[in-house]
Amino acid sequence: MDVINTSGRRKKAVARIYFQKGKGKITVNKVDHKKYFANEVLLYKIQQPFDVTDNKNKWDIKVNLDGGGVAGQAEALRLAISKALVEVDEEYRPLLREHGLLTRDPRMVERKKPGQKKARKKFQFSKR
């Protein structure tokens, strides 16, 4: 088995990963993932697929992240890692599915409509 290439998306964030055997090094946009995602919650989200499948420190990952904010990028990366683990071993699918890690979250920002202040907020109405 060589390099596995998968991608994950969340809101406007896209994560493209290159997944191969290694010692658990995750590089995000040529920076260590602990520097890129300084928040503990985001680091937990990234490690979640490995914790569920008991695969800590077995894979090296190179990640290209683009678009969105840091939280959306972390969730996009989590989806990409989960998809790569399923490609490695199909037996991980029910475990990851049970924890909701293989489902792409379809929620997006609602567009702004013309004649309104934001997507749903209207300009203040003046009677006189």
Residue frames relative to the residue before (quaternion, step in Angstrom):
aa qw qx qy qz dx dy dz
M 1.0000 0.0000 0.0000 0.0000 0.00 0.00 0.00
D 0.2545 -0.7838 0.5548 0.1140 3.53 -0.82 1.04
V 0.7724 -0.2746 0.2455 0.5174 3.58 -0.81 -1.02
I 0.2257 -0.7517 0.6059 0.1302 3.57 -0.97 0.92
N 0.1524 -0.7946 0.5860 0.0439 3.55 -0.84 1.04
T 0.1456 0.7776 -0.6018 0.1094 3.61 -0.66 1.10
S 0.2163 -0.7636 0.5886 0.1540 3.54 -1.30 0.13
G 0.1146 -0.7685 0.6254 0.0718 3.53 -1.30 0.45
R 0.1375 -0.8005 0.5794 0.0670 3.57 -1.13 0.64
R 0.0622 0.7540 -0.6529 0.0360 3.53 -1.28 0.57
K 0.8065 -0.0420 -0.0518 0.5875 3.59 -0.62 1.18
K 0.7818 -0.2689 0.1967 0.5271 3.64 -0.61 -1.02
A 0.5438 0.6415 -0.3858 0.3794 3.61 1.29 -0.04
V 0.0820 -0.7749 0.6261 0.0285 3.56 -1.06 0.86
A 0.0963 -0.7805 0.6166 0.0363 3.58 -0.87 1.00
R 0.0668 -0.7651 0.6400 0.0227 3.57 -0.80 1.08
I 0.0566 -0.8406 0.5386 -0.0097 3.58 -0.59 1.10
Y 0.2115 -0.7116 0.6568 0.1325 3.50 -1.37 0.55
F 0.1232 -0.8412 0.5244 -0.0474 3.51 -0.32 1.41
Q 0.1850 0.7897 -0.5688 0.1367 3.62 -0.68 1.04
K 0.6677 -0.4919 0.3717 0.4171 3.58 -1.28 0.38
G 0.2553 0.7709 -0.5530 0.1863 3.57 -1.01 0.77
K 0.6627 -0.5244 0.3875 0.3683 3.52 -1.23 -0.62
G 0.6820 -0.5165 0.2881 0.4302 3.60 1.18 0.40
K 0.4258 0.6989 -0.4734 0.3259 3.60 1.18 0.44
I 0.0846 -0.7860 0.6121 0.0195 3.57 -0.79 1.07
T 0.0688 -0.7962 0.6011 -0.0040 3.57 -0.67 1.16
V 0.0988 -0.7997 0.5920 0.0121 3.56 -0.66 1.17
N 0.8283 -0.1214 0.0248 0.5463 3.59 -0.57 1.18
K 0.6887 -0.5156 0.2443 0.4475 3.57 0.94 1.04
V 0.6254 0.4604 -0.3421 0.5291 3.60 1.25 0.50
D 0.5687 -0.5839 0.4434 0.3729 3.61 -1.10 0.60
H 0.5572 -0.6532 0.3964 0.3251 3.59 -0.93 0.90
K 0.6264 0.5413 -0.3526 0.4363 3.64 1.08 -0.54
K 0.6387 0.4837 -0.3242 0.5030 3.58 1.20 -0.47
Y 0.6671 0.5185 -0.2985 0.4438 3.57 0.97 -0.90
F 0.7637 0.1983 -0.1034 0.6056 3.57 0.96 -0.95
A 0.1422 -0.8405 0.5199 0.0558 3.59 0.08 1.29
N 0.6237 0.5682 -0.3278 0.4251 3.59 1.17 -0.54
E 0.5207 -0.6632 0.4488 0.2961 3.61 -0.93 0.93
V 0.6332 0.5428 -0.3340 0.4392 3.59 1.00 -0.81
L 0.6694 0.4904 -0.3010 0.4699 3.59 0.95 -0.85
L 0.6318 0.5162 -0.3312 0.4740 3.59 1.04 -0.73
Y 0.6207 0.5307 -0.3364 0.4689 3.59 1.06 -0.71
K 0.6412 0.5376 -0.3230 0.4422 3.59 0.96 -0.89
I 0.6611 0.5061 -0.3026 0.4639 3.57 1.01 -0.84
Q 0.7117 0.4600 -0.2538 0.4663 3.60 1.00 -0.83
Q 0.4604 0.7378 -0.4155 0.2665 3.59 1.23 -0.42
P 0.6782 0.4751 -0.3318 0.4519 3.70 0.75 -0.82
F 0.6476 0.5137 -0.3195 0.4633 3.60 1.06 -0.72
D 0.6377 0.5275 -0.3215 0.4600 3.59 1.03 -0.80
V 0.6672 0.5162 -0.2950 0.4487 3.57 0.92 -0.96
T 0.7749 0.3455 -0.1789 0.4982 3.60 0.92 -0.91
D 0.4111 -0.7320 0.4524 0.3007 3.60 1.29 0.04
N 0.4509 0.6953 -0.4252 0.3640 3.58 0.90 1.01
K 0.2491 0.8068 -0.5117 0.1589 3.62 1.10 0.50
N 0.8703 0.0863 -0.0926 0.4760 3.56 -1.12 0.85
K 0.5186 0.6225 -0.4343 0.3936 3.59 0.99 0.82
W 0.7748 0.3135 -0.1400 0.5309 3.59 1.23 -0.42
D 0.2587 -0.7129 0.6278 0.1754 3.55 -1.16 0.72
I 0.0830 -0.8091 0.5817 0.0068 3.55 -0.93 0.92
K 0.1224 -0.7341 0.6625 0.0844 3.53 -1.03 0.90
V 0.1094 -0.8267 0.5518 -0.0044 3.55 -0.71 1.13
N 0.1293 -0.7236 0.6704 0.1013 3.54 -1.13 0.79
L 0.0617 -0.8054 0.5895 -0.0035 3.58 -0.52 1.21
D 0.0279 0.8022 -0.5931 0.0619 3.53 -0.96 0.88
G 0.8384 0.2286 -0.1717 0.4641 3.56 -1.09 0.79
G 0.7817 0.3677 -0.2556 0.4340 3.52 -1.33 0.31
G 0.5685 -0.5655 0.4643 0.3760 3.53 -1.33 -0.29
V 0.7353 -0.4345 0.2773 0.4401 3.56 -1.27 0.09
A 0.6513 0.5174 -0.3280 0.4477 3.62 0.94 -0.81
G 0.6630 0.4945 -0.2980 0.4765 3.59 0.93 -0.88
Q 0.6382 0.5249 -0.3199 0.4635 3.56 1.05 -0.77
A 0.6416 0.5197 -0.3244 0.4615 3.60 0.99 -0.81
E 0.6842 0.4705 -0.2924 0.4743 3.59 0.95 -0.82
A 0.6041 0.5332 -0.3522 0.4761 3.60 1.12 -0.60
L 0.6473 0.5130 -0.3028 0.4755 3.57 1.03 -0.84
R 0.6255 0.5408 -0.3329 0.4534 3.59 1.00 -0.81
L 0.6589 0.5010 -0.3046 0.4712 3.60 0.96 -0.85
A 0.6538 0.5175 -0.3122 0.4553 3.58 0.95 -0.88
I 0.6471 0.5096 -0.3132 0.4727 3.60 0.97 -0.85
S 0.6456 0.5214 -0.3208 0.4565 3.59 0.95 -0.86
K 0.6597 0.5053 -0.3071 0.4638 3.59 0.95 -0.87
A 0.6441 0.5156 -0.3189 0.4665 3.59 1.04 -0.77
L 0.6451 0.5211 -0.3232 0.4558 3.61 0.98 -0.79
V 0.6283 0.5168 -0.3310 0.4781 3.59 1.08 -0.69
E 0.6256 0.5244 -0.3337 0.4715 3.60 1.08 -0.69
V 0.6285 0.5290 -0.3290 0.4657 3.58 1.09 -0.73
D 0.7969 -0.0724 0.0963 0.5920 3.59 0.79 -1.04
E 0.4110 -0.7472 0.4769 0.2126 3.57 -0.57 1.21
E 0.5793 0.6070 -0.3737 0.3952 3.63 1.18 -0.42
Y 0.5813 0.5837 -0.3719 0.4279 3.60 1.23 -0.28
R 0.4997 0.7044 -0.4109 0.2920 3.59 1.18 -0.53
P 0.7033 0.4469 -0.3145 0.4547 3.70 0.67 -0.90
L 0.6231 0.5460 -0.3399 0.4451 3.60 1.03 -0.76
L 0.7058 0.4558 -0.2598 0.4760 3.56 0.82 -1.03
R 0.6247 0.5372 -0.3337 0.4581 3.59 1.05 -0.77
E 0.6308 0.5582 -0.3200 0.4336 3.58 1.01 -0.86
H 0.7259 0.3988 -0.2215 0.5148 3.58 1.08 -0.77
G 0.5050 -0.6912 0.3958 0.3325 3.60 1.29 0.13
L 0.4451 0.7275 -0.4268 0.3006 3.58 1.18 0.48
L 0.6758 0.4693 -0.3054 0.4794 3.61 1.24 -0.08
T 0.5835 0.5791 -0.3662 0.4359 3.57 1.30 0.02
R 0.3279 -0.7273 0.5670 0.2051 3.56 -0.81 1.02
D 0.3717 -0.7269 0.5375 0.2112 3.56 -0.82 1.03
P 0.2596 -0.8321 0.4707 0.1365 3.63 -0.33 1.19
R 0.4758 0.7033 -0.4377 0.2955 3.62 1.22 -0.22
M 0.0256 -0.7863 0.6164 -0.0324 3.55 -0.85 1.05
V 0.6112 -0.5295 0.4310 0.4005 3.55 -1.31 0.27
E 0.4209 -0.7016 0.5160 0.2537 3.56 -0.92 0.94
R 0.4944 -0.6891 0.4426 0.2912 3.57 -0.92 0.86
K 0.5130 -0.6181 0.5013 0.3217 3.55 -1.25 0.55
K 0.2771 -0.7677 0.5560 0.1572 3.57 -0.94 0.91
P 0.5428 -0.6181 0.4479 0.3504 3.60 -1.09 0.63
G 0.7767 0.3040 -0.2457 0.4940 3.57 -1.06 0.76
Q 0.6891 0.3851 -0.2810 0.5458 3.57 1.28 0.25
K 0.5985 -0.5901 0.4124 0.3514 3.52 -1.27 0.49
K 0.7762 -0.0011 0.0344 0.6296 3.58 1.01 -0.94
A 0.7959 -0.2775 0.1903 0.5032 3.59 -1.17 -0.41
R 0.8200 0.1395 -0.0571 0.5522 3.59 0.91 -0.90
K 0.6056 0.5708 -0.3542 0.4266 3.58 1.16 -0.57
K 0.2567 -0.7677 0.5711 0.1362 3.55 -0.95 0.94
F 0.5769 -0.5203 0.4728 0.4158 3.54 -1.31 0.17
Q 0.5942 -0.5793 0.4069 0.3818 3.59 -1.12 0.62
F 0.3502 -0.7455 0.5354 0.1871 3.53 -0.94 0.99
S 0.1199 -0.7877 0.6023 0.0481 3.54 -0.87 1.01
K 0.3532 -0.7617 0.5052 0.1997 3.57 -0.64 1.11
R 0.7938 0.1770 -0.0891 0.5750 3.60 1.07 -0.78
